[in-house]
């Protein structure tokens, strides 16, 4: 299985500050959902973020999201930001978010 062969997207190459080459894979829409679902059983560190990504509301192409969908998307975005933070306060912030019924998804 090769990500480049199994999923439609683009791979870009760039040099990092330490001069090492880094590759970035960009996949959107249904392909992104498929990739997340396919890799979910193997995730350990980013499993909650993957679940959150799968709950993101999606509007049909060319359609505007309803205010409820926008509110839900914003709540998921904020929880994702907290989950991606680094440092010792992350666990404390996660507990705070899990108490908020709007952000409690699991």
Backbone bond lengths (Angstrom), bond angles and torsions (degrees), N, CA, C in turn:
res aa  C-N    CA-C-N  psi(-1)  N-CA   C-N-CA  omega(-1)  CA-C   N-CA-C  phi
1 X - - - 1.453 - - 1.525 109.26 -
2 X 1.294 116.11 129.23 1.455 122.21 177.02 1.517 108.19 -125.39
3 X 1.309 116.39 127.39 1.468 119.63 -177.96 1.523 110.66 -57.17
4 X 1.331 116.47 -42.17 1.460 120.44 -179.84 1.516 113.44 -62.14
5 X 1.323 117.34 -28.48 1.463 121.46 -179.75 1.524 112.56 -90.41
6 X 1.336 117.41 -31.48 1.459 121.06 -174.15 1.529 114.84 -91.68
7 X 1.319 117.35 -16.73 1.464 120.73 -177.16 1.522 109.87 -131.38
8 X 1.323 116.00 142.03 1.451 120.83 178.63 1.521 108.63 -87.15
9 X 1.304 116.32 123.82 1.458 121.92 -179.60 1.513 109.07 -177.20
10 X 1.315 115.98 -163.94 1.460 119.42 178.93 1.525 109.49 -131.42
11 X 1.323 114.99 144.77 1.454 121.88 177.25 1.521 107.49 -116.72
12 X 1.337 115.81 125.77 1.458 120.50 178.07 1.522 109.06 -117.78
13 X 1.316 115.16 150.60 1.458 122.12 -179.19 1.521 108.12 -114.67
14 X 1.332 115.83 138.06 1.466 119.56 176.33 1.517 108.64 -148.61
15 X 1.308 115.24 158.93 1.467 120.25 177.93 1.522 108.45 -96.03
16 X 1.301 115.78 134.84 1.458 121.69 177.58 1.521 109.56 -84.55
17 X 1.325 116.23 174.53 1.463 121.10 179.79 1.525 112.02 -58.96
18 X 1.322 116.29 -32.61 1.462 119.65 178.94 1.537 111.49 -84.42
19 X 1.320 116.18 12.59 1.467 125.18 176.67 1.530 114.41 70.09
20 X 1.308 116.31 6.11 1.455 118.96 176.52 1.522 108.64 -81.61
21 X 1.293 115.75 151.50 1.455 120.51 179.35 1.524 109.09 -81.88
22 X 1.319 115.53 135.71 1.462 121.79 175.75 1.528 107.64 -123.51
23 X 1.305 116.18 144.06 1.452 121.41 178.28 1.520 108.87 -113.20
24 X 1.317 115.53 139.79 1.464 120.40 178.73 1.516 108.44 -121.82
25 X 1.314 115.84 126.45 1.450 122.62 178.13 1.526 107.82 -101.60
26 X 1.322 116.85 127.48 1.459 121.62 178.39 1.521 108.48 -117.69
27 X 1.329 115.27 116.44 1.461 122.12 177.99 1.522 106.33 -131.44
28 X 1.326 117.30 135.47 1.463 120.50 -177.61 1.530 110.59 -129.13
29 X 1.324 114.37 166.72 1.461 121.79 172.95 1.515 113.92 64.24
30 X 1.335 114.69 -139.25 1.462 121.01 -176.34 1.530 111.94 -62.78
31 X 1.329 116.87 -32.03 1.461 120.00 178.22 1.535 110.34 -64.99
32 X 1.336 116.96 -39.01 1.467 120.71 178.69 1.528 110.17 -65.35
33 X 1.311 116.77 -42.47 1.468 121.20 178.24 1.528 109.63 -61.21
34 X 1.327 116.88 -43.85 1.460 121.05 179.68 1.530 111.31 -62.92
35 X 1.340 116.83 -42.53 1.466 120.62 178.88 1.533 110.81 -62.83
36 X 1.321 116.80 -43.86 1.468 120.16 179.82 1.524 110.31 -62.98
37 X 1.326 116.95 -45.73 1.474 120.01 179.78 1.525 111.38 -62.70
38 X 1.327 116.73 -39.51 1.469 120.45 -178.93 1.530 112.10 -68.42
39 X 1.330 117.42 -32.91 1.464 120.24 -176.32 1.527 113.15 -95.64
40 X 1.306 118.64 -13.35 1.464 123.06 -175.99 1.537 113.74 -51.62
41 X 1.327 120.01 -43.58 1.473 118.50 -179.47 1.532 113.93 -63.38
42 X 1.321 117.18 -19.14 1.460 120.76 -176.22 1.529 113.12 -99.06
43 X 1.326 117.23 -6.83 1.464 121.06 -176.80 1.521 111.02 -80.85
44 X 1.328 114.97 141.95 1.462 121.00 174.61 1.520 109.88 -121.38
45 X 1.310 116.22 -53.65 1.461 121.07 -173.95 1.523 111.71 -77.65
46 X 1.301 118.03 -40.48 1.462 121.67 -174.35 1.533 113.17 -105.57
47 X 1.317 116.77 21.87 1.463 120.40 -177.14 1.534 112.26 -61.98
48 X 1.328 117.38 -43.73 1.466 119.21 -179.38 1.531 110.72 -66.17
49 X 1.335 117.17 -38.39 1.458 120.22 177.34 1.534 110.44 -63.56
50 X 1.315 117.22 -37.88 1.459 120.78 178.53 1.531 110.54 -64.61
51 X 1.337 116.52 -43.80 1.465 119.93 176.79 1.534 110.42 -60.19
52 X 1.320 116.40 -43.02 1.463 120.14 178.51 1.519 111.06 -61.37
53 X 1.321 117.22 -44.33 1.459 120.73 -179.97 1.529 111.21 -59.48
54 X 1.323 116.31 -36.31 1.469 119.61 179.50 1.525 112.43 -71.55
55 X 1.341 117.39 -19.75 1.470 119.73 179.47 1.527 112.68 -92.21
56 X 1.330 117.26 -4.70 1.463 119.40 179.92 1.521 110.29 -59.05
57 X 1.332 117.20 132.00 1.471 118.94 177.32 1.526 109.68 -70.32
58 X 1.309 114.98 141.08 1.461 120.28 179.00 1.518 109.32 -124.71
59 X 1.321 115.15 129.64 1.460 120.65 175.65 1.521 108.16 -89.85
60 X 1.301 116.24 153.75 1.459 120.24 175.56 1.521 109.21 -65.16
61 X 1.333 117.33 149.93 1.473 119.25 179.11 1.528 111.27 -54.72
62 X 1.313 115.46 134.00 1.460 120.96 179.42 1.521 114.30 82.33
63 X 1.318 117.56 0.34 1.466 121.69 -179.91 1.524 109.87 -106.18
64 X 1.311 116.08 151.97 1.457 121.87 177.50 1.521 108.51 -94.41
65 X 1.324 116.31 139.46 1.464 120.64 178.52 1.520 110.64 -69.99
66 X 1.316 115.24 142.82 1.459 120.60 176.35 1.526 108.60 -70.03
67 X 1.342 117.89 160.74 1.465 120.29 177.43 1.534 112.77 -57.40
68 X 1.335 117.33 -35.64 1.465 120.57 178.65 1.526 110.60 -65.80
69 X 1.331 116.56 -42.00 1.462 120.53 178.64 1.527 110.49 -65.00
70 X 1.333 116.58 -39.95 1.465 120.71 178.68 1.524 110.70 -64.23
71 X 1.329 116.71 -41.02 1.464 120.88 179.25 1.519 110.52 -64.23
72 X 1.323 116.71 -43.59 1.463 121.34 178.08 1.524 110.49 -63.07
73 X 1.318 116.98 -43.54 1.459 121.42 179.59 1.527 111.09 -62.12
74 X 1.323 116.94 -40.90 1.464 121.26 179.19 1.530 110.79 -65.27
75 X 1.331 117.69 -41.74 1.472 121.23 178.79 1.527 110.32 -63.02
76 X 1.325 117.17 -42.78 1.467 120.94 179.02 1.521 110.09 -65.93
77 X 1.316 117.10 -41.38 1.471 121.78 178.30 1.527 110.58 -59.43
78 X 1.334 117.25 -44.65 1.466 121.09 -179.35 1.529 110.88 -64.79
79 X 1.321 117.25 -41.97 1.465 119.13 178.54 1.529 110.41 -65.57
80 X 1.328 117.59 -38.70 1.457 121.40 178.24 1.524 110.54 -62.21
81 X 1.328 117.20 -40.08 1.472 121.07 178.53 1.523 110.59 -61.04
82 X 1.320 116.66 -42.59 1.466 120.37 179.48 1.525 110.19 -65.88
83 X 1.321 117.13 -44.30 1.466 120.28 -179.51 1.528 111.89 -62.69
84 X 1.309 117.49 -29.72 1.466 121.03 -178.21 1.524 113.54 -87.81
85 X 1.326 117.89 -3.83 1.463 120.53 178.31 1.517 110.28 -69.06
86 X 1.315 114.30 156.91 1.463 120.74 177.39 1.520 108.81 -112.15
87 X 1.318 116.55 153.78 1.452 120.37 175.12 1.507 113.23 117.12
88 X 1.334 116.84 172.42 1.461 122.04 -174.05 1.526 114.66 -72.68
89 X 1.328 118.25 -20.16 1.466 119.56 -177.13 1.516 112.71 -81.91
90 X 1.318 118.69 -4.65 1.461 121.55 -176.42 1.519 111.60 -59.55
91 X 1.321 118.48 -45.91 1.469 121.04 -179.10 1.520 110.43 -60.40
92 X 1.330 117.21 -40.51 1.455 121.60 179.41 1.533 110.49 -64.80
93 X 1.317 117.76 -42.66 1.460 121.33 178.58 1.516 111.18 -66.36
94 X 1.325 117.44 -38.26 1.463 120.72 177.92 1.518 110.71 -61.91
95 X 1.325 117.62 -40.35 1.461 120.74 178.55 1.522 110.02 -62.94
96 X 1.321 116.97 -42.04 1.456 121.39 179.09 1.525 110.32 -61.11
97 X 1.324 117.01 -44.91 1.456 120.39 -179.61 1.517 112.10 -65.98
98 X 1.325 117.54 -37.03 1.457 119.57 -177.92 1.530 111.42 -68.12
99 X 1.327 117.55 -19.21 1.465 120.81 177.22 1.516 111.98 -80.22
100 X 1.325 117.96 -19.65 1.457 122.47 179.96 1.528 108.15 -81.63
101 X 1.347 118.34 116.24 1.462 120.35 -175.83 1.534 113.36 -60.21
102 X 1.322 117.14 -27.91 1.463 120.51 179.59 1.525 111.20 -70.22
103 X 1.332 116.85 -30.96 1.455 120.72 -176.80 1.510 113.51 -99.79
104 X 1.338 116.99 -7.97 1.458 120.19 -179.45 1.510 107.97 -79.41
105 X 1.318 116.55 110.04 1.458 121.11 -177.12 1.513 112.47 -113.23
106 X 1.350 117.45 -16.54 1.464 119.91 -176.43 1.506 109.55 -129.77
